[in-house]
Amino acid sequence: MGKEELESFFINEKPVKLLVNINNGFTDNYASELSSEVDATYSHTVRILHQLEDFNLIHSEKDGRKKVVELTSEGEEIAAQCGDLLAVLRDK
């Protein structure tokens, strides 16, 4: 996947909110919990998580029946910047 695909992907609200929520660590980082936090369906959340993994921004591992996701170092950097941007936009 190229940089143009990554850029167009992040224009969407849900991927940004997912990254920020994973980074904040306020919830358990698995699809059903994250989908509730970002107000998305479970299937939409799973689709986005797969894309985030394809972009090497998260990695996942099984924890029993759940698949827990964590940010990669690049994912942490992007999530922090997105979080800062969201904070600025919310203050407007």
C-alpha positions in Angstrom: 0.0 0.0 0.0 1.3 3.4 -1.0 1.5 6.7 0.8 -1.5 8.1 -1.2 -3.6 5.2 0.0 -2.5 5.9 3.6 -3.3 9.6 3.2 -6.8 9.0 1.8 -7.4 6.4 4.6 -6.7 8.9 7.3 -9.0 11.5 5.9 -11.8 9.3 7.4 -12.9 9.9 11.0 -13.1 6.3 12.3 -9.5 5.2 11.6 -8.2 8.3 13.4 -10.5 7.7 16.4 -9.5 4.1 16.6 -5.8 5.0 16.6 -6.3 7.6 19.3 -8.4 5.3 21.4 -5.8 2.5 21.2 -3.1 5.0 22.1 -5.0 6.4 25.1 -5.4 3.0 26.6 -8.7 3.9 28.3 -10.4 0.8 27.0 -9.4 -2.8 26.3 -7.9 -2.8 22.9 -10.0 -5.4 21.1 -12.5 -4.9 18.3 -15.8 -5.1 20.2 -14.7 -2.6 22.9 -13.1 -0.3 20.3 -16.2 -0.3 18.1 -18.3 0.9 21.0 -15.8 3.7 21.7 -15.8 5.0 18.2 -19.4 4.4 17.5 -18.8 2.0 14.6 -20.1 -1.5 13.8 -18.0 -4.4 14.8 -17.5 -5.5 11.2 -16.4 -1.9 10.2 -14.0 -1.8 13.1 -12.5 -5.1 12.2 -12.1 -3.9 8.6 -10.3 -0.8 9.7 -8.1 -2.8 12.1 -7.0 -5.0 9.3 -6.1 -2.0 7.2 -4.1 -0.5 10.2 -2.3 -3.8 10.4 -1.6 -3.7 6.7 -0.1 -0.2 7.1 2.0 -1.6 10.0 0.5 0.8 12.5 -0.8 -1.9 14.8 -0.1 -5.5 15.5 -2.5 -8.0 17.0 -2.2 -11.2 19.0 -4.8 -13.6 20.4 -5.6 -13.5 24.1 -8.0 -16.4 24.5 -10.9 -15.8 22.2 -10.1 -12.1 21.8 -7.6 -10.5 19.5 -5.8 -7.7 21.3 -4.3 -4.9 19.2 -1.3 -2.7 20.1 0.3 0.2 18.3 3.7 -0.2 16.6 6.2 2.6 17.1 5.1 4.3 13.9 1.4 3.8 15.0 2.2 5.5 18.3 3.7 8.5 16.6 0.8 8.9 14.2 -1.8 8.3 17.0 -0.1 11.0 19.1 -0.2 13.5 16.3 -3.8 12.7 15.4 -4.7 13.1 19.1 -3.1 16.5 19.2 -5.0 17.5 16.0 -8.3 16.3 17.5 -7.6 18.2 20.7 -7.0 21.4 18.7 -10.1 20.9 16.6 -12.3 20.2 19.6 -11.1 23.5 21.2 -12.3 25.5 18.2 
